[in-house]
Amino acid sequence: MIRDLTDAEARRAMPCKWGQVDADVIPAWVAEMDYALAPPIAEALADAVAHNVVGYPDFSPGGGLLGEAYAGFAQRHFGQHVDPTWVVPTVDVTAGVRVAINALSADAPVVMTLPGYPPVMNIVEACGRKRLDLVLDADAERAEIDLDQLDHLLDPARGGARTLILTNPHNPWGRVFTRAELEGIRDVVTRHGARVVADEIHAPLVLPGTDPATAPVHTPYLTLDGAADHAVAVVSASKAFNTPGLRCAQIVAGDDATRDRLRSLAAGVNESWSVLGSIAATAAYTDGDEWLAALRTRLGEQRDLLADLLARHLPEARMRPLEATYLAWLDLRAYGEDDPAAAVLERGRVRLASGEMYQPGLTGHVRLNIATSPQRLTAIVERMAAALAS
Ligand SMILES: Cc1ncc(COP(=O)(O)O)c(C=O)c1O
Protein backbone atom coordinates (compact mmCIF):
# COMPACT_ATOMS: atom_id res chain seq x y z
CA MET A 1 0.00 0.00 0.00
CA ILE A 2 2.98 2.33 0.56
CA ARG A 3 4.55 2.94 -2.83
CA ASP A 4 8.13 4.20 -2.96
CA LEU A 5 8.70 6.98 -5.45
CA THR A 6 11.56 6.54 -7.88
CA ASP A 7 14.30 9.18 -7.75
CA ALA A 8 12.85 10.87 -10.84
CA GLU A 9 9.34 10.89 -9.36
CA ALA A 10 10.58 12.20 -6.02
CA ARG A 11 12.61 14.96 -7.67
CA ARG A 12 9.51 16.14 -9.53
CA ALA A 13 7.18 15.73 -6.54
CA MET A 14 9.32 17.51 -3.93
CA PRO A 15 11.00 20.70 -5.16
CA CYS A 16 12.27 21.43 -1.66
CA LYS A 17 13.54 18.10 -0.35
CA TRP A 18 14.82 16.72 -3.66
CA GLY A 19 14.97 19.84 -5.82
CA GLN A 20 17.43 21.65 -3.58
CA VAL A 21 20.15 19.00 -3.75
CA ASP A 22 22.54 17.99 -6.51
CA ALA A 23 21.62 14.90 -8.56
CA ASP A 24 24.21 12.71 -6.79
CA VAL A 25 22.98 13.59 -3.29
CA ILE A 26 20.44 11.50 -1.37
CA PRO A 27 18.18 13.91 0.52
CA ALA A 28 17.32 12.95 4.11
CA TRP A 29 16.75 16.38 5.59
CA VAL A 30 13.39 18.19 5.34
CA ALA A 31 10.32 16.36 6.72
CA GLU A 32 8.70 15.01 3.58
CA MET A 33 8.27 11.34 2.69
CA ASP A 34 9.46 9.62 -0.50
CA TYR A 35 6.11 7.84 -0.90
CA ALA A 36 3.23 8.22 -3.34
CA LEU A 37 0.12 10.03 -2.16
CA ALA A 38 -2.54 7.98 -0.33
CA PRO A 39 -5.14 6.93 -2.96
CA PRO A 40 -8.18 8.46 -1.16
CA ILE A 41 -6.43 11.84 -1.13
CA ALA A 42 -5.30 11.59 -4.75
CA GLU A 43 -8.88 10.72 -5.76
CA ALA A 44 -10.44 13.57 -3.78
CA LEU A 45 -7.99 16.08 -5.28
CA ALA A 46 -8.47 14.77 -8.84
CA ASP A 47 -12.23 15.03 -8.42
CA ALA A 48 -11.95 18.57 -7.07
CA VAL A 49 -9.73 19.72 -9.94
CA ALA A 50 -12.00 18.02 -12.48
CA HIS A 51 -14.84 20.11 -11.06
CA ASN A 52 -12.88 23.38 -10.99
CA VAL A 53 -12.80 23.54 -7.21
CA VAL A 54 -9.91 25.94 -7.03
CA GLY A 55 -11.54 29.05 -5.59
CA TYR A 56 -11.50 30.53 -2.13
CA PRO A 57 -12.45 28.12 0.65
CA ASP A 58 -15.68 28.61 2.56
CA PHE A 59 -14.57 31.26 5.03
CA SER A 60 -17.83 31.26 6.99
CA PRO A 61 -17.50 30.13 10.61
CA GLY A 62 -18.43 26.57 11.41
CA GLY A 63 -16.49 23.37 11.61
CA GLY A 64 -18.06 22.14 8.34
CA LEU A 65 -16.93 18.94 6.65
CA LEU A 66 -13.34 19.43 7.80
CA GLY A 67 -14.40 19.90 11.42
CA GLU A 68 -16.51 16.77 11.30
CA ALA A 69 -13.74 14.81 9.61
CA TYR A 70 -11.18 15.84 12.25
CA ALA A 71 -13.61 15.14 15.09
CA GLY A 72 -14.10 11.60 13.73
CA PHE A 73 -10.36 11.05 13.34
CA ALA A 74 -9.60 12.30 16.86
CA GLN A 75 -12.30 10.05 18.31
CA ARG A 76 -11.10 6.94 16.45
CA HIS A 77 -7.37 7.46 16.94
CA PHE A 78 -7.05 9.20 20.29
CA GLY A 79 -10.41 8.57 21.97
CA GLN A 80 -10.78 12.37 22.09
CA HIS A 81 -14.08 14.19 21.94
CA VAL A 82 -13.80 17.22 19.69
CA ASP A 83 -16.80 19.37 18.86
CA PRO A 84 -16.55 19.91 15.07
CA THR A 85 -17.09 23.64 15.55
CA TRP A 86 -13.92 23.82 17.67
CA VAL A 87 -11.83 23.01 14.55
CA VAL A 88 -10.64 26.27 12.99
CA PRO A 89 -8.68 26.03 9.73
CA THR A 90 -5.37 27.82 9.31
CA VAL A 91 -2.79 27.74 6.55
CA ASP A 92 -0.16 25.60 8.25
CA VAL A 93 0.99 24.61 11.72
CA THR A 94 3.66 27.28 11.94
CA ALA A 95 1.06 29.95 11.15
CA GLY A 96 -1.43 28.31 13.52
CA VAL A 97 1.05 28.65 16.38
CA ARG A 98 1.51 32.32 15.45
CA VAL A 99 -2.24 32.95 15.29
CA ALA A 100 -2.79 31.19 18.62
CA ILE A 101 -0.04 33.16 20.39
CA ASN A 102 -1.13 36.49 18.98
CA ALA A 103 -4.84 35.89 19.63
CA LEU A 104 -4.75 34.14 22.98
CA SER A 105 -1.48 34.71 24.83
CA ALA A 106 -0.43 37.58 27.06
CA ASP A 107 2.32 39.81 25.72
CA ALA A 108 5.10 38.00 27.57
CA PRO A 109 7.88 35.50 26.86
CA VAL A 110 7.10 32.09 25.38
CA VAL A 111 8.79 28.82 26.38
CA MET A 112 9.97 26.47 23.68
CA THR A 113 11.62 23.08 24.10
CA LEU A 114 14.98 22.81 22.36
CA PRO A 115 16.23 21.21 20.21
CA GLY A 116 13.06 22.28 18.39
CA TYR A 117 11.54 22.82 14.97
CA PRO A 118 13.33 25.92 13.60
CA PRO A 119 10.45 27.85 11.93
CA VAL A 120 8.36 27.62 15.11
CA MET A 121 11.42 28.83 17.09
CA ASN A 122 11.51 31.87 14.80
CA ILE A 123 7.76 32.45 14.96
CA VAL A 124 7.96 33.31 18.65
CA GLU A 125 10.12 36.33 17.89
CA ALA A 126 7.99 37.16 14.83
CA CYS A 127 5.08 37.44 17.31
CA GLY A 128 7.08 40.06 19.18
CA ARG A 129 7.63 37.73 22.15
CA LYS A 130 10.90 36.77 23.75
CA ARG A 131 11.68 33.05 23.44
CA LEU A 132 12.84 31.25 26.57
CA ASP A 133 14.48 27.95 25.78
CA LEU A 134 13.91 24.84 27.84
CA VAL A 135 16.92 22.88 26.66
CA LEU A 136 17.26 19.12 26.70
CA ASP A 137 20.58 17.93 28.11
CA ALA A 138 22.26 16.15 25.19
CA ASP A 139 23.57 13.55 27.65
CA ALA A 140 20.22 12.85 29.32
CA GLU A 141 19.29 9.19 29.16
CA ARG A 142 15.65 9.94 28.30
CA ALA A 143 14.30 13.05 26.57
CA GLU A 144 12.02 14.55 29.21
CA ILE A 145 10.73 18.01 29.99
CA ASP A 146 12.44 19.25 33.14
CA LEU A 147 9.58 20.48 35.32
CA ASP A 148 11.87 22.54 37.59
CA GLN A 149 13.19 24.40 34.54
CA LEU A 150 9.63 24.89 33.29
CA ASP A 151 8.58 26.19 36.70
CA HIS A 152 11.50 28.64 36.64
CA LEU A 153 10.67 29.92 33.15
CA LEU A 154 6.96 30.40 33.95
CA ASP A 155 7.53 31.98 37.35
CA PRO A 156 6.58 35.70 37.15
CA ALA A 157 9.50 36.57 39.44
CA ARG A 158 12.01 34.73 37.25
CA GLY A 159 11.43 33.85 33.54
CA GLY A 160 8.01 35.47 33.41
CA ALA A 161 6.80 33.41 30.42
CA ARG A 162 3.03 33.08 29.99
CA THR A 163 2.93 30.45 27.22
CA LEU A 164 4.47 27.05 26.58
CA ILE A 165 4.75 25.67 23.06
CA LEU A 166 4.45 21.96 23.74
CA THR A 167 5.50 19.81 20.80
CA ASN A 168 3.96 16.37 21.27
CA PRO A 169 4.97 13.99 19.80
CA HIS A 170 8.27 15.82 19.79
CA ASN A 171 10.37 16.61 16.75
CA PRO A 172 13.30 16.05 16.98
CA TRP A 173 13.29 14.32 20.38
CA GLY A 174 11.18 11.45 18.97
CA ARG A 175 9.22 11.29 22.23
CA VAL A 176 5.53 10.66 22.79
CA PHE A 177 4.90 12.20 26.20
CA THR A 178 2.93 9.99 28.56
CA ARG A 179 -0.29 11.12 30.20
CA ALA A 180 1.53 11.28 33.55
CA GLU A 181 4.26 13.49 32.06
CA LEU A 182 1.64 15.76 30.49
CA GLU A 183 -0.22 16.02 33.78
CA GLY A 184 3.00 17.13 35.44
CA ILE A 185 3.43 19.82 32.78
CA ARG A 186 -0.20 20.89 33.16
CA ASP A 187 0.21 21.25 36.92
CA VAL A 188 3.15 23.62 36.50
CA VAL A 189 1.34 25.59 33.77
CA THR A 190 -1.85 26.00 35.78
CA ARG A 191 0.06 26.94 38.94
CA HIS A 192 1.35 29.97 37.03
CA GLY A 193 -1.90 30.67 35.14
CA ALA A 194 -0.05 30.22 31.85
CA ARG A 195 -1.25 28.90 28.48
CA VAL A 196 -0.25 25.98 26.24
CA VAL A 197 -0.07 25.85 22.46
CA ALA A 198 0.21 22.13 21.74
CA ASP A 199 1.88 21.47 18.38
CA GLU A 200 0.51 17.99 17.69
CA ILE A 201 1.33 17.75 13.98
CA HIS A 202 3.07 14.40 14.51
CA ALA A 203 0.20 12.83 16.50
CA PRO A 204 -0.83 10.35 13.77
CA LEU A 205 2.79 9.19 13.46
CA VAL A 206 3.23 7.19 16.66
CA LEU A 207 5.26 4.14 15.61
CA PRO A 208 4.63 0.55 16.63
CA GLY A 209 6.48 -0.56 19.76
CA THR A 210 8.25 -3.87 20.21
CA ASP A 211 5.77 -4.80 22.93
CA PRO A 212 2.20 -3.70 22.11
CA ALA A 213 1.39 -3.63 25.84
CA THR A 214 3.94 -0.87 26.46
CA ALA A 215 3.85 0.82 23.04
CA PRO A 216 3.57 4.61 23.22
CA VAL A 217 0.14 6.16 22.82
CA HIS A 218 -0.53 9.75 21.86
CA THR A 219 -2.39 11.72 24.51
CA PRO A 220 -3.81 15.00 23.18
CA TYR A 221 -3.05 17.75 25.72
CA LEU A 222 -6.68 18.89 25.48
CA THR A 223 -7.83 15.56 26.92
CA LEU A 224 -6.24 16.36 30.30
CA ASP A 225 -8.56 17.52 33.05
CA GLY A 226 -8.50 21.29 33.29
CA ALA A 227 -6.70 21.86 29.97
CA ALA A 228 -9.60 23.13 27.86
CA ASP A 229 -9.59 26.72 29.07
CA HIS A 230 -5.85 27.34 28.78
CA ALA A 231 -4.81 25.37 25.69
CA VAL A 232 -5.28 24.93 21.99
CA ALA A 233 -3.80 22.27 19.76
CA VAL A 234 -2.46 22.91 16.29
CA VAL A 235 -2.80 19.81 14.12
CA SER A 236 -2.56 18.88 10.46
CA ALA A 237 -2.92 15.90 8.16
CA SER A 238 -0.03 17.28 6.13
CA LYS A 239 2.83 15.51 7.93
CA ALA A 240 1.33 12.02 8.19
CA PHE A 241 -0.18 12.18 4.72
CA ASN A 242 2.68 14.07 3.07
CA THR A 243 0.71 17.03 1.76
CA PRO A 244 2.54 20.08 3.19
CA GLY A 245 2.26 21.97 -0.10
CA LEU A 246 -1.54 22.00 0.09
CA ARG A 247 -1.66 24.51 2.92
CA CYS A 248 -4.34 23.61 5.40
CA ALA A 249 -3.81 22.90 9.10
CA GLN A 250 -6.26 23.23 11.97
CA ILE A 251 -6.29 25.01 15.31
CA VAL A 252 -8.38 22.95 17.74
CA ALA A 253 -10.02 24.81 20.60
CA GLY A 254 -11.06 23.09 23.81
CA ASP A 255 -14.18 25.13 24.47
CA ASP A 256 -16.68 27.48 22.84
CA ALA A 257 -15.08 30.63 24.26
CA THR A 258 -11.69 29.89 22.71
CA ARG A 259 -13.35 28.96 19.40
CA ASP A 260 -15.24 32.26 19.40
CA ARG A 261 -12.05 34.23 20.00
CA LEU A 262 -10.34 32.45 17.12
CA ARG A 263 -13.29 33.01 14.83
CA SER A 264 -13.56 36.68 15.63
CA LEU A 265 -10.08 37.58 14.33
CA ALA A 266 -10.00 40.48 11.91
CA ALA A 267 -10.17 39.65 8.21
CA GLY A 268 -6.72 38.96 6.86
CA VAL A 269 -5.27 37.52 10.07
CA ASN A 270 -6.08 33.86 9.38
CA GLU A 271 -7.60 33.25 5.96
CA SER A 272 -4.71 31.82 3.99
CA TRP A 273 -5.61 28.14 3.92
CA SER A 274 -6.50 26.58 0.58
CA VAL A 275 -9.60 24.82 -0.60
CA LEU A 276 -7.56 21.89 -1.98
CA GLY A 277 -5.77 21.58 1.36
CA SER A 278 -9.09 21.44 3.13
CA ILE A 279 -10.37 18.78 0.71
CA ALA A 280 -7.19 16.71 1.12
CA ALA A 281 -7.35 16.95 4.91
CA THR A 282 -11.02 15.96 4.94
CA ALA A 283 -10.25 12.91 2.76
CA ALA A 284 -7.24 11.97 4.91
CA TYR A 285 -9.16 12.22 8.19
CA THR A 286 -12.18 10.38 6.78
CA ASP A 287 -10.75 7.71 4.47
CA GLY A 288 -7.05 7.55 5.30
CA ASP A 289 -6.94 5.08 8.21
CA GLU A 290 -5.91 2.03 6.20
CA TRP A 291 -3.09 3.85 4.42
CA LEU A 292 -1.96 5.43 7.68
CA ALA A 293 -1.76 2.03 9.38
CA ALA A 294 0.40 0.74 6.53
CA LEU A 295 2.57 3.85 6.76
CA ARG A 296 3.17 3.40 10.48
CA THR A 297 4.15 -0.23 9.89
CA ARG A 298 6.59 0.83 7.18
CA LEU A 299 8.08 3.59 9.31
CA GLY A 300 8.47 1.18 12.21
CA GLU A 301 10.40 -1.13 9.89
CA GLN A 302 12.54 1.76 8.69
CA ARG A 303 13.32 2.74 12.29
CA ASP A 304 14.35 -0.83 13.12
CA LEU A 305 16.44 -1.01 9.94
CA LEU A 306 18.17 2.21 10.93
CA ALA A 307 19.04 0.79 14.34
CA ASP A 308 20.57 -2.29 12.65
CA LEU A 309 22.48 -0.21 10.12
CA LEU A 310 23.86 2.07 12.81
CA ALA A 311 24.95 -0.88 14.93
CA ARG A 312 26.79 -2.29 11.93
CA HIS A 313 28.27 0.83 10.31
CA LEU A 314 28.27 3.61 12.91
CA PRO A 315 28.45 1.83 16.27
CA GLU A 316 29.39 5.00 18.16
CA ALA A 317 26.23 6.81 17.00
CA ARG A 318 23.61 7.33 19.68
CA MET A 319 20.02 7.39 18.46
CA ARG A 320 17.23 8.62 20.70
CA PRO A 321 14.44 6.03 20.79
CA LEU A 322 12.09 6.94 17.96
CA GLU A 323 8.62 6.56 19.46
CA ALA A 324 7.01 8.79 16.84
CA THR A 325 7.82 10.81 13.70
CA TYR A 326 10.11 9.64 10.92
CA LEU A 327 12.91 11.95 12.02
CA ALA A 328 15.73 10.26 13.89
CA TRP A 329 17.89 12.39 16.19
CA LEU A 330 21.47 11.17 16.15
CA ASP A 331 24.32 12.08 18.45
CA LEU A 332 27.48 11.66 16.37
CA ARG A 333 29.84 13.48 18.73
CA ALA A 334 32.01 10.36 18.97
CA TYR A 335 33.04 10.90 15.34
CA GLY A 336 34.73 14.21 16.13
CA GLU A 337 32.98 16.50 13.63
CA ASP A 338 31.44 19.71 14.94
CA ASP A 339 29.04 19.69 11.99
CA PRO A 340 28.64 16.07 10.86
CA ALA A 341 25.90 17.09 8.39
CA ALA A 342 28.39 19.26 6.49
CA ALA A 343 31.00 16.47 6.46
CA VAL A 344 28.44 13.89 5.28
CA LEU A 345 27.22 16.18 2.51
CA GLU A 346 30.70 16.94 1.29
CA ARG A 347 32.25 13.51 1.56
CA GLY A 348 29.20 11.21 1.47
CA ARG A 349 26.74 13.08 -0.75
CA VAL A 350 23.84 12.72 1.70
CA ARG A 351 21.96 15.77 2.93
CA LEU A 352 21.06 15.52 6.58
CA ALA A 353 19.71 18.31 8.75
CA SER A 354 22.36 19.80 11.02
CA GLY A 355 21.59 19.63 14.72
CA GLU A 356 22.73 23.24 15.04
CA MET A 357 19.51 24.37 13.29
CA TYR A 358 17.42 22.83 16.06
CA GLN A 359 19.54 24.15 18.90
CA PRO A 360 21.92 26.99 18.14
CA GLY A 361 25.40 26.15 19.35
CA LEU A 362 24.82 22.39 19.55
CA THR A 363 27.57 20.44 17.84
CA GLY A 364 27.87 16.82 16.69
CA HIS A 365 24.16 16.11 16.10
CA VAL A 366 22.06 15.50 13.00
CA ARG A 367 18.45 14.75 12.16
CA LEU A 368 17.94 11.94 9.66
CA ASN A 369 14.66 11.48 7.76
CA ILE A 370 13.94 7.74 7.47
CA ALA A 371 10.75 8.05 5.35
CA THR A 372 12.24 6.58 2.23
CA SER A 373 12.92 3.12 0.79
CA PRO A 374 15.00 0.53 2.68
CA GLN A 375 17.50 0.69 -0.18
CA ARG A 376 17.99 4.43 0.12
CA LEU A 377 18.18 4.25 3.92
CA THR A 378 20.87 1.59 3.63
CA ALA A 379 22.84 3.72 1.16
CA ILE A 380 22.44 6.77 3.43
CA VAL A 381 23.99 5.04 6.44
CA GLU A 382 26.75 3.41 4.40
CA ARG A 383 27.66 6.78 2.93
CA MET A 384 27.54 8.45 6.35
CA ALA A 385 29.87 5.83 7.76
CA ALA A 386 32.35 6.22 4.89
CA ALA A 387 32.24 10.02 5.21
CA LEU A 388 32.75 10.03 8.97
CA ALA A 389 35.55 7.47 8.80
CA SER A 390 37.57 9.50 6.27
C1 LIG B 1 6.97 19.89 15.19
C2 LIG B 1 6.62 20.56 13.90
N1 LIG B 1 5.81 21.63 13.93
C3 LIG B 1 5.47 22.27 12.80
C4 LIG B 1 5.92 21.83 11.56
C5 LIG B 1 5.56 22.60 10.33
O1 LIG B 1 4.32 22.38 9.89
P1 LIG B 1 3.74 23.28 8.73
O2 LIG B 1 4.47 22.94 7.48
O3 LIG B 1 2.30 22.91 8.71
O4 LIG B 1 3.96 24.71 9.15
C6 LIG B 1 6.73 20.71 11.49
C7 LIG B 1 7.23 20.23 10.20
O5 LIG B 1 7.90 19.26 10.07
C8 LIG B 1 7.10 20.07 12.69
O6 LIG B 1 7.90 19.00 12.70
The ligand as a Tripos MOL2 file, in Angstrom:
@<TRIPOS>MOLECULE
LIG
   16    16     1     0     0
SMALL
NO_CHARGES

@<TRIPOS>ATOM
      1 C1          6.9720   19.8920   15.1920 C.3       1 LIG1
      2 C2          6.6190   20.5590   13.9040 C.ar      1 LIG1
      3 N1          5.8140   21.6340   13.9250 N.ar      1 LIG1
      4 C3          5.4680   22.2700   12.7970 C.ar      1 LIG1
      5 C4          5.9210   21.8290   11.5640 C.ar      1 LIG1
      6 C5          5.5630   22.5980   10.3340 C.3       1 LIG1
      7 O1          4.3190   22.3760    9.8850 O.3       1 LIG1
      8 P1          3.7400   23.2850    8.7270 P.3       1 LIG1
      9 O2          4.4670   22.9400    7.4830 O.co2     1 LIG1
     10 O3          2.3000   22.9130    8.7090 O.co2     1 LIG1
     11 O4          3.9620   24.7120    9.1480 O.co2     1 LIG1
     12 C6          6.7340   20.7130   11.4870 C.ar      1 LIG1
     13 C7          7.2270   20.2290   10.2030 C.2       1 LIG1
     14 O5          7.8990   19.2580   10.0680 O.2       1 LIG1
     15 C8          7.1050   20.0700   12.6940 C.ar      1 LIG1
     16 O6          7.9010   18.9970   12.6990 O.3       1 LIG1
@<TRIPOS>BOND
     1     1     2 1
     2     2     3 ar
     3     2    15 ar
     4     3     4 ar
     5     4     5 ar
     6     5     6 1
     7     5    12 ar
     8     6     7 1
     9     7     8 1
    10     8     9 2
    11     8    10 1
    12     8    11 1
    13    12    13 1
    14    12    15 ar
    15    13    14 2
    16    15    16 1
@<TRIPOS>SUBSTRUCTURE
     1 LIG1         1 GROUP 0 **** ****
